[in-house]
Amino acid sequence: MNISQPAVAQPAVVPAACAGLEPGPLRTITTVIDGETVGLDDGRALRLIGALAPRAMDVGAEPGAWEAENRTREALRAVVLGKSIALGFGGERIDRYGRLQAHAHLIEGNERRWVQGHLLRQGLARAYTAAGNRACAHELLAAEAEARNARRGLWVEAAYRIRSADTPAELLRHRTTFQIIEGRIARVAQVRSVIYLSFDRSWRQAFSVSLRREDRRLLGDFADDVHGMEGRLVRVRGWIEQRGSAPRLDLTAAGQIEVMDGVQSRAERVP
């Protein structure tokens, strides 16, 4: 299925809740490297943290052959190339490849507009957070939801559908890739310093989510009552790993969890 051509629109205004970022330098974007990385006038590369662009590896395609990847890169180029931006830091400033990682705001007269918000609202990327960089998590998810509810961009492509936690064999086929998964938590356990959320009572074969106890704030309202997660419909996102014969997602390393009780599961509606 082809992804509908996204309109090249102006980026979304930065929500007030994102205004707490630590101000960074003003720079000019001189090159667009890929759908989430740009080159700056000081010679450094900037990773647009929080907005994960589509990649050929998502579907096992050859580099440069995945239409969604190319479309996001070209749309980003049309919006930011040659423009001035203000950087905003919400955590670690340098990634393991030596790139800056920050939120970027286009400078347009007296206004500053959020580049990540634009990518997500146009369905050109998916929201994520990682250890050391979890700023604007709520705003990232809200921007993505706008595109998903409108079936815009990536959200008409089967490769990016929300998957079911009840199909661990299928999830294993997607190991090493970023996925969004929904299901009901059947069991919560704490083993030493790690919390496990299992989506089946038979946990050895089930999909599960793990996080370190010191990161239980990622569970939001259930941070102080982790067992209260049992029976809850949740949506989790992150990179699928394999532990033994079962798929697992590590929230501590990179990931988010949303409690969806009261919302019909999208995964359950997918044939």
C-alpha positions as CSV (number, residue, x, y, z in Angstrom):
1,M,0.0,0.0,0.0
2,N,1.4,3.4,-0.9
3,I,1.6,6.1,1.7
4,S,-0.4,9.2,0.7
5,Q,1.7,12.2,-0.2
6,P,1.9,14.5,2.9
7,A,1.4,18.2,2.3
8,V,4.4,20.4,3.0
9,A,2.9,22.5,5.8
10,Q,4.3,24.8,8.4
11,P,5.6,23.0,11.5
12,A,3.3,23.0,14.6
13,V,3.7,25.6,17.2
14,V,5.6,24.4,20.2
15,P,3.2,23.5,23.1
16,A,3.8,25.5,26.2
17,A,4.8,22.4,28.1
18,C,7.8,22.0,25.9
19,A,9.0,25.5,26.8
20,G,11.1,24.2,29.7
21,L,13.9,22.9,27.5
22,E,17.3,24.2,28.2
23,P,18.0,26.9,25.6
24,G,20.8,26.0,23.1
25,P,22.5,27.9,20.3
26,L,21.0,29.3,17.1
27,R,22.2,27.5,14.0
28,T,21.5,27.2,10.3
29,I,20.6,23.9,8.7
30,T,22.9,23.4,5.7
31,T,22.1,19.8,4.8
32,V,19.4,17.2,5.4
33,I,21.1,13.8,6.0
34,D,18.0,11.7,6.6
35,G,14.5,12.0,7.9
36,E,15.7,12.8,11.5
37,T,19.2,14.1,11.1
38,V,20.4,17.4,9.7
39,G,23.8,19.1,9.2
40,L,24.5,22.5,10.8
41,D,26.6,25.4,9.8
42,D,29.2,24.7,12.4
43,G,29.9,21.3,10.8
44,R,28.0,19.2,13.4
45,A,25.2,16.8,12.8
46,L,21.9,17.2,14.8
47,R,19.6,14.3,15.6
48,L,16.0,15.5,16.0
49,I,15.4,13.6,19.2
50,G,11.9,12.2,19.8
51,A,10.8,11.8,16.2
52,L,11.8,8.5,14.7
53,A,11.8,8.6,10.9
54,P,10.9,5.5,8.8
55,R,13.9,3.4,7.7
56,A,14.4,0.8,5.1
57,M,15.4,-1.7,7.8
58,D,11.8,-1.4,9.2
59,V,10.6,-3.6,6.3
60,G,13.9,-5.3,5.3
61,A,14.2,-3.1,2.2
62,E,17.5,-2.1,0.6
63,P,18.8,1.3,1.8
64,G,17.3,4.1,-0.3
65,A,14.6,1.8,-1.7
66,W,11.9,2.4,1.0
67,E,9.4,5.0,-0.2
68,A,8.4,6.2,3.3
69,E,12.0,6.8,4.2
70,N,12.6,8.9,1.1
71,R,9.4,10.8,1.5
72,T,10.2,11.9,5.1
73,R,13.7,13.0,4.1
74,E,12.4,15.1,1.2
75,A,9.5,16.6,3.3
76,L,12.0,17.6,6.0
77,R,14.3,19.2,3.4
78,A,11.5,21.2,2.0
79,V,10.7,22.7,5.5
80,V,14.1,23.3,7.1
81,L,16.9,23.5,4.6
82,G,18.6,26.8,4.8
83,K,16.5,27.9,7.7
84,S,17.6,29.2,11.1
85,I,16.8,27.1,14.2
86,A,17.0,27.4,17.9
87,L,18.1,24.2,19.7
88,G,16.4,23.1,23.0
89,F,18.0,20.4,25.2
90,G,15.9,18.1,27.3
91,G,18.6,15.7,28.4
92,E,21.9,14.2,27.1
93,R,23.3,16.5,24.4
94,I,25.5,14.1,22.5
95,D,24.6,10.6,21.3
96,R,27.0,7.6,20.9
97,Y,27.8,8.7,17.3
98,G,28.9,12.2,18.4
99,R,25.8,13.9,17.0
100,L,24.0,16.6,18.9
101,Q,20.5,15.5,20.0
102,A,18.0,18.2,20.7
103,H,14.6,19.6,19.9
104,A,14.7,22.1,17.1
105,H,12.5,25.2,16.6
106,L,12.4,27.1,13.3
107,I,12.8,30.8,13.8
108,E,10.1,32.7,11.8
109,G,10.0,36.3,12.8
110,N,8.9,36.4,16.5
111,E,7.7,32.8,16.5
112,R,9.5,29.6,17.0
113,R,7.9,26.4,15.6
114,W,8.6,22.9,16.6
115,V,10.2,20.7,13.9
116,Q,9.5,17.4,15.7
117,G,5.9,18.3,16.1
118,H,5.6,18.9,12.4
119,L,7.1,15.6,11.5
120,L,4.8,13.7,13.9
121,R,1.6,15.6,13.0
122,Q,2.2,15.0,9.3
123,G,2.6,11.2,9.9
124,L,6.2,11.4,8.8
125,A,7.7,9.9,12.0
126,R,6.8,8.1,15.2
127,A,7.2,9.4,18.7
128,Y,9.7,7.9,21.1
129,T,11.8,8.6,24.1
130,A,15.1,7.2,25.3
131,A,17.1,7.0,28.5
132,G,18.6,10.4,29.2
133,N,16.3,12.1,26.8
134,R,12.6,12.0,27.8
135,A,11.6,15.6,27.6
136,C,8.3,16.5,25.9
137,A,7.1,12.9,26.0
138,H,3.4,13.8,26.3
139,E,3.6,16.4,23.5
140,L,5.4,13.9,21.2
141,L,2.6,11.3,21.8
142,A,-0.1,13.9,21.3
143,A,1.4,15.1,18.0
144,E,1.7,11.5,16.7
145,A,-1.9,10.7,17.7
146,E,-3.2,13.6,15.6
147,A,-1.7,12.0,12.5
148,R,-2.7,8.5,13.4
149,N,-6.3,9.4,14.1
150,A,-6.4,11.2,10.7
151,R,-4.8,8.2,9.0
152,R,-2.1,10.5,7.7
153,G,1.3,9.5,6.3
154,L,2.8,6.3,7.9
155,W,-0.6,5.5,9.5
156,V,-2.1,4.1,6.3
157,E,0.9,1.7,5.9
158,A,0.5,-1.9,7.2
159,A,4.2,-1.9,8.2
160,Y,3.5,0.7,10.9
161,R,0.3,-0.6,12.3
162,I,-0.2,-1.1,16.1
163,R,0.6,-4.7,16.8
164,S,-1.0,-7.1,19.3
165,A,0.8,-8.3,22.4
166,D,-1.1,-11.6,22.0
167,T,1.0,-12.6,19.0
168,P,4.5,-13.2,20.4
169,A,5.7,-15.2,17.4
170,E,4.9,-12.3,15.1
171,L,6.6,-9.9,17.4
172,L,9.7,-12.0,17.3
173,R,9.8,-11.6,13.5
174,H,10.2,-7.9,14.1
175,R,13.0,-8.1,16.7
176,T,15.6,-5.2,16.5
177,T,12.9,-2.9,15.1
178,F,10.8,-0.2,16.8
179,Q,7.2,-1.3,17.3
180,I,4.0,0.0,18.9
181,I,2.2,-2.8,20.7
182,E,-1.2,-3.1,22.6
183,G,-2.5,-5.6,25.0
184,R,-3.6,-6.4,28.6
185,I,-1.1,-7.0,31.3
186,A,-1.7,-10.4,32.8
187,R,1.0,-10.4,35.5
188,V,3.4,-8.0,37.2
189,A,6.5,-9.3,39.0
190,Q,9.5,-7.7,40.6
191,V,12.8,-9.7,40.5
192,R,15.5,-8.0,42.5
193,S,15.8,-4.5,40.8
194,V,13.7,-5.2,37.7
195,I,10.0,-4.9,37.2
196,Y,8.4,-7.3,34.6
197,L,5.0,-6.7,32.9
198,S,3.9,-9.9,31.2
199,F,1.0,-10.1,28.7
200,D,0.2,-13.7,29.5
201,R,0.2,-15.8,32.7
202,S,2.5,-18.3,30.9
203,W,5.3,-15.8,30.9
204,R,8.1,-17.9,29.4
205,Q,6.6,-17.6,25.9
206,A,4.7,-14.3,26.3
207,F,5.6,-10.8,25.2
208,S,6.8,-8.8,28.2
209,V,8.0,-5.4,29.1
210,S,10.8,-4.7,31.6
211,L,12.1,-1.7,33.4
212,R,14.5,-1.1,36.3
213,R,12.8,-0.3,39.6
214,E,14.4,3.1,39.8
215,D,12.6,4.0,36.5
216,R,9.1,3.1,37.7
217,R,8.1,6.7,37.2
218,L,7.7,5.6,33.6
219,L,4.5,3.9,34.8
220,G,2.9,7.2,35.6
221,D,0.0,6.9,38.0
222,F,1.1,3.3,38.8
223,A,4.7,4.2,39.8
224,D,3.9,3.5,43.5
225,D,1.5,0.6,42.8
226,V,3.1,-1.4,40.0
227,H,0.7,-4.4,40.7
228,G,-2.2,-2.1,39.9
229,M,-1.1,-2.5,36.2
230,E,-2.5,-6.0,36.2
231,G,-5.5,-6.3,33.9
232,R,-4.9,-2.9,32.3
233,L,-5.0,-2.3,28.6
234,V,-1.8,-0.6,27.7
235,R,0.1,0.6,24.6
236,V,3.9,0.2,24.7
237,R,6.5,1.3,22.2
238,G,10.2,0.6,21.8
239,W,12.7,-1.8,20.2
240,I,11.8,-5.5,20.3
241,E,14.4,-7.8,21.8
242,Q,14.5,-11.5,22.2
243,R,15.0,-13.1,25.7
244,G,15.1,-16.8,25.5
245,S,12.3,-17.8,23.1
246,A,10.1,-14.7,23.9
247,P,10.0,-11.1,22.7
248,R,10.7,-8.4,25.2
249,L,10.8,-4.6,25.3
250,D,13.1,-2.7,27.7
251,L,11.4,0.5,28.8
252,T,14.5,1.7,30.7
253,A,16.7,1.8,27.6
254,A,14.1,3.4,25.3
255,G,10.3,3.2,25.3
256,Q,7.0,4.5,26.6
257,I,3.9,3.1,28.1
258,E,0.4,4.5,28.0
259,V,-2.6,3.1,29.9
260,M,-5.5,2.8,27.5
261,D,-8.3,1.6,29.7
262,G,-11.6,3.0,28.3
263,V,-10.2,3.0,24.8
264,Q,-10.8,0.1,22.4
265,S,-7.6,-1.6,21.4
266,R,-6.5,-0.7,17.8
267,A,-4.5,-3.9,17.7
268,E,-7.6,-5.9,18.5
269,R,-9.4,-4.4,15.5
270,V,-6.6,-5.3,13.0
271,P,-7.5,-8.5,11.2
